[in-house]
Amino acid sequence: MHEPTQVVVLGGGYTAVWAARALARGLRRRLRDGSVRVTVVSSSTTHAFHGWTGEVLSGHVRGERARTALVDLVPAAWVLHGCATALDTVTRTVAVTTDEGVRLLPYHHLLVATGSRDARERVPGLAEHGWSLKDDGGLDALVGRLDGGAGPAVVVGGGLAGTEAAVAMAARLRREDPEARVVLVHGGDRVLPELRPRFERVARYALEQAGRAGVDVRCGARVVRVDDGVVVLDDGSTIPAGTVVSAVGQRVVTLPGLAADRAADGRLVTDRLLRTSIDGVWAGGDGAAVPQPNGSGPCPPNALWALKAGTRVGRNIARTVRGRPARAFRFPGLGQAASLGVGRGAAELYGVQLTGWAAWLTRWVFFHAFMPSRRVALAAMGDWLVLGLRTLGGRRAVAHATRGAVSNTGTLDAAV
């Protein structure tokens, strides 16, 4: 009997999950008869859905809705909990460090989908005293800290993710303490640079909502150091900080031994088929510089691009195993969006600017549609339904109490 074709997927994020699913569909019969084996290697046992980060921080969605066990998402693959620490492209083996020791995995096709991590090392002290929204279990730990009253809070980085996180944190903290302070610090002249100048109306709306939420936005202030309980700015001033959250950007997770072509930012350069310069090695997601179909440069490092790249690269590996030609990645992009509270969305969809309920509902529908687990997506929708019923019930109670007060006052006045 011939040895099975080994496909190894490194990572547990969007690209890895959607690639493993595409492999399962494209190689169903071969996986069933054992002629192909797919192995997913991940340092985490769960897949994190970052779309609901703001909602988990604000308390609108429970934390468990933002993560799903990998074994449930990719049942056709063998999931190995560990970290890839070395690669030998000559022998085509990847070394994986697990709790039981180092395992050598052979591969015929290797997909590098290890993504990126918060670049907290860019600011001295941020790694030691700051919190990451992407670390395994970091979101739940941050929510626990906020509920413990560890304020005031400072978010470092004024992009879309940082602005959304600051507004969500302010919403959570101010439910208990209306005077709770959240500061958003951005080194540039204006926050939300990824929206400007093309989507200026959306950027202005988002900034307005941040102000309404009570977020103190400071532009042109670069954080030079984070100490225990204080953030130090480049002008020498300081901000008291019980909780500091990193939104300073991402750094690529590299794999030792992978001497493939890389872009200036460290991402693996691929062709339109998502192949790297090393034979048998593919890449996608935040750690890959995949050419955009319109030729305007590499795809941006965000979730939807990673998801679509995963589907394409999984299909391409399956096609290659079956002896068929791979196909080019053609996803044109969709847009970007953030929630700044229920009914207060900021988005651009295919270049169309949306704000308020239109943006919020559009984002809500798309995010549920792209959740990797139908079961968890339905549970998340249930959370929203309960929230809506509670809100409606609270409004009816207030209205009833108000009508009762007016009625009682009118009766009293008539009696007098």
C-alpha positions as CSV (number, residue, x, y, z in Angstrom):
1,M,0.0,0.0,0.0
2,H,1.3,3.4,-0.9
3,E,2.0,6.0,1.8
4,P,-0.8,8.6,2.0
5,T,-0.4,12.1,0.6
6,Q,0.3,14.3,3.6
7,V,-1.2,17.8,3.7
8,V,-0.1,19.8,6.8
9,V,-1.9,23.1,7.7
10,L,-0.2,25.3,10.2
11,G,-2.5,27.6,12.1
12,G,-6.0,27.6,13.7
13,G,-7.3,30.9,12.3
14,Y,-9.5,31.8,9.4
15,T,-7.2,30.7,6.6
16,A,-6.4,27.4,8.2
17,V,-10.0,26.5,9.1
18,W,-11.5,27.4,5.7
19,A,-8.6,25.7,3.9
20,A,-9.1,22.5,5.9
21,R,-12.8,22.6,5.0
22,A,-12.1,23.1,1.3
23,L,-9.7,20.2,1.4
24,A,-12.3,18.0,3.1
25,R,-14.8,18.8,0.3
26,G,-12.3,18.5,-2.5
27,L,-10.7,15.3,-1.3
28,R,-13.6,13.6,0.4
29,R,-13.2,10.2,-1.2
30,R,-9.4,10.1,-0.8
31,L,-9.7,11.1,2.8
32,R,-12.2,8.3,3.4
33,D,-10.0,5.6,1.8
34,G,-6.9,6.9,3.6
35,S,-4.9,7.9,0.5
36,V,-4.8,11.5,1.8
37,R,-4.3,12.7,5.3
38,V,-4.8,16.3,6.5
39,T,-3.2,17.5,9.7
40,V,-4.0,20.9,11.3
41,V,-1.3,22.1,13.7
42,S,-2.4,24.9,16.1
43,S,-1.1,26.3,19.3
44,S,-4.7,26.8,20.4
45,T,-7.4,24.2,20.7
46,T,-10.0,26.7,19.6
47,H,-10.7,28.9,16.7
48,A,-11.2,32.6,17.6
49,F,-13.8,34.6,15.7
50,H,-12.6,38.2,16.2
51,G,-15.7,39.7,14.5
52,W,-17.4,39.9,17.9
53,T,-14.5,41.3,19.9
54,G,-16.3,44.7,20.4
55,E,-19.5,43.0,21.4
56,V,-17.8,40.7,23.9
57,L,-16.1,43.6,25.4
58,S,-19.3,45.6,25.7
59,G,-21.2,42.6,27.0
60,H,-23.7,42.2,24.2
61,V,-22.3,38.8,23.2
62,R,-21.0,36.1,25.5
63,G,-17.3,35.2,25.2
64,E,-17.9,31.6,24.3
65,R,-19.7,32.8,21.1
66,A,-16.3,34.1,19.8
67,R,-14.5,30.7,20.0
68,T,-15.2,27.2,18.8
69,A,-13.2,24.0,19.3
70,L,-11.1,23.2,16.2
71,V,-11.9,19.5,16.3
72,D,-15.6,20.5,15.7
73,L,-14.8,22.8,12.8
74,V,-12.5,20.4,10.8
75,P,-13.7,16.9,11.6
76,A,-12.0,15.4,8.5
77,A,-8.6,16.5,9.7
78,W,-6.3,15.3,12.5
79,V,-5.8,18.3,14.9
80,L,-2.4,18.4,16.6
81,H,-2.1,20.8,19.5
82,G,1.4,22.2,19.3
83,C,3.6,24.9,17.8
84,A,5.6,24.5,14.6
85,T,9.2,25.3,15.5
86,A,11.4,24.2,12.5
87,L,11.0,23.4,8.9
88,D,13.2,21.3,6.6
89,T,12.2,21.9,3.0
90,V,14.7,19.3,1.7
91,T,13.3,16.3,3.6
92,R,9.8,18.0,3.7
93,T,9.3,17.7,7.4
94,V,8.0,20.2,9.9
95,A,9.0,19.9,13.6
96,V,6.1,20.5,16.0
97,T,6.6,21.0,19.7
98,T,3.8,19.5,21.8
99,D,3.3,18.8,25.5
100,E,4.6,15.3,24.9
101,G,7.7,16.5,23.1
102,V,8.8,17.2,19.5
103,R,7.1,15.4,16.6
104,L,8.3,15.4,13.0
105,L,5.5,15.6,10.5
106,P,6.2,14.7,6.8
107,Y,4.4,16.7,4.2
108,H,3.8,16.7,0.5
109,H,1.9,20.0,0.7
110,L,2.4,22.5,3.5
111,L,0.1,25.5,4.1
112,V,1.6,28.2,6.3
113,A,-1.4,30.0,7.8
114,T,0.1,31.0,11.2
115,G,-1.1,34.6,10.8
116,S,0.0,37.5,13.0
117,R,0.2,38.6,16.6
118,D,-0.1,41.9,18.3
119,A,3.1,43.8,17.9
120,R,3.3,44.8,21.5
121,E,7.1,44.8,21.4
122,R,7.0,48.1,19.5
123,V,6.3,50.0,22.7
124,P,8.5,49.3,25.7
125,G,6.5,47.8,28.6
126,L,3.4,47.1,26.5
127,A,4.0,43.4,26.4
128,E,4.5,43.2,30.2
129,H,1.7,45.6,31.2
130,G,-0.7,45.6,28.2
131,W,-3.5,43.3,27.1
132,S,-3.9,41.8,23.7
133,L,-7.2,41.2,21.9
134,K,-5.7,38.3,19.9
135,D,-4.0,36.2,22.5
136,D,-5.5,32.8,23.2
137,G,-7.9,33.5,26.1
138,G,-6.9,37.1,26.2
139,L,-10.3,38.5,25.5
140,D,-12.0,36.6,28.3
141,A,-9.2,37.6,30.7
142,L,-9.6,41.3,29.7
143,V,-13.4,41.2,30.3
144,G,-12.7,39.7,33.8
145,R,-10.3,42.5,34.5
146,L,-12.7,45.2,33.4
147,D,-15.5,43.7,35.5
148,G,-13.1,43.8,38.4
149,G,-12.9,47.5,38.1
150,A,-9.3,47.8,36.9
151,G,-9.6,51.3,35.4
152,P,-9.0,53.8,34.1
153,A,-8.4,52.2,30.7
154,V,-6.1,53.2,27.8
155,V,-6.2,51.8,24.3
156,V,-3.0,52.3,22.3
157,G,-3.7,52.7,18.6
158,G,-6.4,54.6,16.9
159,G,-7.3,52.3,13.9
160,L,-10.7,50.8,13.4
161,A,-10.0,47.9,15.8
162,G,-8.7,50.2,18.5
163,T,-11.6,52.7,18.2
164,E,-14.1,49.9,18.3
165,A,-12.5,48.4,21.4
166,A,-12.3,51.7,23.2
167,V,-16.0,52.4,22.6
168,A,-17.0,48.9,23.7
169,M,-14.9,49.2,26.9
170,A,-16.4,52.5,27.7
171,A,-19.9,51.0,27.4
172,R,-19.1,48.2,29.8
173,L,-17.3,50.3,32.4
174,R,-19.8,53.2,32.4
175,R,-22.7,50.8,33.2
176,E,-21.2,50.5,36.7
177,D,-19.4,53.9,36.9
178,P,-20.7,56.8,34.7
179,E,-17.5,58.6,35.4
180,A,-15.3,55.7,34.2
181,R,-12.5,56.9,31.9
182,V,-11.3,55.4,28.7
183,V,-8.5,57.1,26.7
184,L,-7.7,56.3,23.0
185,V,-4.2,57.3,22.2
186,H,-3.1,57.6,18.5
187,G,0.3,58.7,17.3
188,G,-1.0,60.1,14.0
189,D,-2.8,63.4,13.3
190,R,-6.2,61.7,13.0
191,V,-7.6,58.4,14.1
192,L,-9.0,55.8,11.7
193,P,-6.3,56.3,9.0
194,E,-7.5,53.2,7.1
195,L,-10.7,55.1,6.3
196,R,-9.2,58.4,5.3
197,P,-9.5,60.2,3.0
198,R,-11.7,58.1,0.8
199,F,-14.3,57.3,3.5
200,E,-14.1,60.5,5.4
201,R,-17.9,60.6,6.3
202,V,-17.6,57.1,7.9
203,A,-14.5,58.2,9.9
204,R,-16.2,61.4,11.1
205,Y,-19.2,59.4,12.2
206,A,-17.0,56.9,14.1
207,L,-15.1,59.6,15.9
208,E,-18.4,61.3,16.8
209,Q,-19.7,58.1,18.3
210,A,-16.5,57.6,20.3
211,G,-17.0,61.0,21.8
212,R,-20.7,60.3,22.6
213,A,-19.5,57.1,24.3
214,G,-17.2,59.1,26.6
215,V,-13.9,58.1,25.0
216,D,-11.2,60.7,25.4
217,V,-9.4,60.6,22.0
218,R,-5.8,61.9,21.9
219,C,-4.2,62.3,18.5
220,G,-0.6,63.2,17.8
221,A,0.5,61.6,21.1
222,R,2.9,58.7,20.8
223,V,3.2,56.2,23.6
224,V,6.9,55.8,24.4
225,R,6.6,53.5,27.5
226,V,4.0,51.6,29.5
227,D,4.8,51.2,33.2
228,D,2.7,49.5,35.9
229,G,-0.3,51.8,36.2
230,V,0.8,54.6,33.9
231,V,1.2,55.3,30.2
232,V,4.1,57.7,29.2
233,L,3.7,59.9,26.1
234,D,6.4,61.4,24.0
235,D,5.8,64.9,25.3
236,G,6.6,63.8,28.8
237,S,3.0,63.7,30.1
238,T,1.5,60.6,31.6
239,I,-2.0,58.9,31.7
240,P,-3.1,56.9,34.7
241,A,-4.0,53.4,33.5
242,G,-5.3,50.4,35.3
243,T,-5.8,48.6,32.1
244,V,-3.9,49.1,28.8
245,V,-5.0,47.5,25.6
246,S,-2.7,47.1,22.6
247,A,-4.1,48.0,19.1
248,V,-0.7,49.1,17.7
249,G,-0.8,46.7,14.7
250,Q,0.4,43.2,14.0
251,R,3.6,41.3,13.3
252,V,3.9,38.2,11.2
253,V,4.5,34.9,12.9
254,T,7.5,33.4,11.2
255,L,8.5,29.7,10.8
256,P,12.3,29.0,11.3
257,G,13.7,27.3,8.2
258,L,11.3,28.8,5.8
259,A,13.6,30.7,3.5
260,A,10.9,31.8,1.1
261,D,10.6,35.2,-0.5
262,R,9.1,37.8,1.8
263,A,7.7,41.3,1.5
264,A,9.2,44.3,3.3
265,D,6.7,43.7,6.2
266,G,7.8,40.1,6.6
267,R,4.8,38.5,4.9
268,L,5.4,35.5,2.7
269,V,5.2,36.5,-1.0
270,T,2.8,34.3,-3.0
271,D,1.7,34.1,-6.6
272,R,-2.0,34.4,-7.5
273,L,-2.4,30.6,-6.9
274,L,-1.2,31.2,-3.3
275,R,2.1,29.3,-3.8
276,T,5.3,30.5,-2.2
277,S,8.8,30.4,-3.8
278,I,9.4,27.0,-2.1
279,D,8.0,24.0,-3.9
280,G,5.1,22.4,-2.0
281,V,4.7,25.3,0.4
282,W,1.5,27.5,0.2
283,A,0.5,30.5,2.2
284,G,-2.5,32.7,3.0
285,G,-3.9,35.0,5.6
286,D,-2.3,37.8,7.6
287,G,1.2,36.3,7.2
288,A,1.0,36.2,3.4
289,A,1.4,38.9,0.7
290,V,-1.2,37.6,-1.7
291,P,-1.6,39.7,-4.9
292,Q,-5.0,41.4,-5.2
293,P,-6.9,40.6,-8.4
294,N,-6.9,44.2,-9.5
295,G,-3.1,44.4,-9.3
296,S,-3.2,47.2,-6.6
297,G,-0.7,45.4,-4.3
298,P,-1.0,42.6,-1.7
299,C,-4.3,41.8,0.0
300,P,-4.9,43.6,3.3
301,P,-4.4,41.6,6.4
302,N,-8.0,41.2,7.7
303,A,-10.4,38.4,8.4
304,L,-12.5,38.3,5.2
305,W,-9.5,38.3,2.9
306,A,-7.9,35.5,5.1
307,L,-11.1,33.5,5.0
308,K,-11.4,33.7,1.2
309,A,-7.7,33.0,0.7
310,G,-8.2,29.9,2.9
311,T,-11.0,28.6,0.7
312,R,-9.0,29.2,-2.5
313,V,-5.8,27.7,-1.3
314,G,-7.6,24.6,0.1
315,R,-9.3,24.1,-3.2
316,N,-6.0,24.6,-5.0
317,I,-4.1,22.0,-2.9
318,A,-7.0,19.6,-3.5
319,R,-6.9,20.2,-7.2
320,T,-3.2,19.7,-7.3
321,V,-3.5,16.4,-5.4
322,R,-6.1,15.2,-8.0
323,G,-3.7,16.2,-10.8
324,R,-5.8,19.2,-11.9
325,P,-4.5,22.8,-12.4
326,A,-4.8,25.3,-9.6
327,R,-6.9,28.5,-10.0
328,A,-6.1,32.1,-9.3
329,F,-7.3,33.9,-6.3
330,R,-10.0,36.3,-7.5
331,F,-11.8,37.7,-4.4
332,P,-12.2,41.5,-5.0
333,G,-12.8,42.5,-1.4
334,L,-16.0,43.5,0.4
335,G,-15.2,46.4,2.7
336,Q,-14.6,47.1,6.4
337,A,-16.9,47.7,9.3
338,A,-17.0,48.4,13.0
339,S,-19.8,48.5,15.7
340,L,-19.8,51.5,18.0
341,G,-22.9,50.3,19.9
342,V,-26.2,48.8,19.0
343,G,-27.5,50.6,15.9
344,R,-24.3,52.6,15.6
345,G,-22.3,51.0,12.8
346,A,-19.6,52.5,10.7
347,A,-18.9,50.7,7.4
348,E,-17.9,50.9,3.8
349,L,-19.3,48.1,1.5
350,Y,-17.9,47.9,-2.0
351,G,-16.9,51.6,-1.6
352,V,-20.4,52.7,-0.4
353,Q,-20.3,54.5,2.9
354,L,-22.8,53.4,5.5
355,T,-23.4,54.6,9.0
356,G,-26.0,54.1,11.8
357,W,-28.5,51.3,11.6
358,A,-27.8,50.5,7.9
359,A,-24.1,49.8,8.7
360,W,-24.8,48.0,11.9
361,L,-27.4,45.6,10.5
362,T,-25.3,44.9,7.4
363,R,-22.3,44.0,9.6
364,W,-24.6,41.9,11.9
365,V,-25.9,39.8,8.9
366,F,-22.5,39.3,7.3
367,F,-20.7,38.4,10.6
368,H,-23.3,35.8,11.4
369,A,-23.1,34.4,7.9
370,F,-19.3,34.1,8.1
371,M,-19.1,32.4,11.5
372,P,-17.5,29.0,11.1
373,S,-20.0,27.1,13.2
374,R,-23.7,27.2,12.4
375,R,-24.5,26.1,15.9
376,V,-22.5,28.9,17.5
377,A,-23.9,31.4,15.0
378,L,-27.5,30.4,16.0
379,A,-26.5,30.7,19.7
380,A,-25.1,34.2,19.1
381,M,-28.3,35.2,17.3
382,G,-30.1,33.9,20.4
383,D,-28.0,36.3,22.6
384,W,-29.1,39.2,20.4
385,L,-32.7,38.1,20.6
386,V,-32.6,38.0,24.4
387,L,-30.9,41.4,24.4
388,G,-33.6,42.8,22.2
389,L,-36.4,41.4,24.3
390,R,-34.9,42.7,27.5
391,T,-34.4,46.2,26.0
392,L,-38.0,46.2,24.7
393,G,-39.2,45.0,28.0
394,G,-37.2,47.7,29.9
395,R,-38.6,50.4,27.6
396,R,-42.2,49.2,28.1
397,A,-41.7,49.1,31.9
398,V,-40.4,52.7,31.8
399,A,-43.3,53.8,29.6
400,H,-45.8,52.0,31.9
401,A,-44.3,53.6,35.0
402,T,-44.3,57.0,33.3
403,R,-48.0,56.7,32.3
404,G,-48.8,55.5,35.8
405,A,-47.1,58.5,37.3
406,V,-48.9,60.9,35.0
407,S,-52.3,59.1,35.7
408,N,-51.8,59.3,39.5
409,T,-50.7,62.9,39.3
410,G,-53.8,63.7,37.2
411,T,-56.1,61.9,39.8
412,L,-54.5,63.8,42.6
413,D,-54.8,67.1,40.9
414,A,-58.5,66.4,40.2
415,A,-59.2,65.5,43.8
416,V,-57.5,68.6,45.1
